[in-house]
């Protein structure tokens, strides 16, 4: 997901590498003060981030010959669309 507004941007991506599922994200705050006229945009920005963070991944044991065992994991919304992220700051 890539979101860019004048006051901030958010980027996230999910990748599979071998037996690892990696979720990376970045948030950039460009303006510390946002005018009231941009309040709806600011709400939309934070709602998009919250929605992205609520996604989940379902990982299941796979047989030796299955696609999942070979690293081709996918969720109901498409490849890695359901990633559950618990940020620790």
Residue, then its C-alpha position, 0 to 999 in steps of 0.5 A: x500500500x502506498x498513500x501520499x498526502x501533503x501532510x504525511x505518507x504511509x508505505x507497506x509491503x508484504x513479502x515471502x522469502x523461504x520460510x519467512x513472511x516479512x511485513x515492512x511499513x513506514x510512516x512519514x509525518x511531513x507537517x506537524x500542524x494540519x489545517x482544519x480544511x484538511x481534516x477529512x483528508x487526515x481522517x482518511x489517511x489514518x483510516x487507511x493506515x488502520x485498515x492496512x494494519x488490521x489485515x491478517x495472514x493465515x498460515x497453515x501446515x502444508x504437505x511436502x508437494x503443495x504450493x504452500x510448502x514451496x513458498x507460494x502462499x496466498x490468502x482469500x484476497x490475493x497473495x499475502x493480503x491477510x497479514x496480521x501486524x502487532x506493532x511494538x514501538 
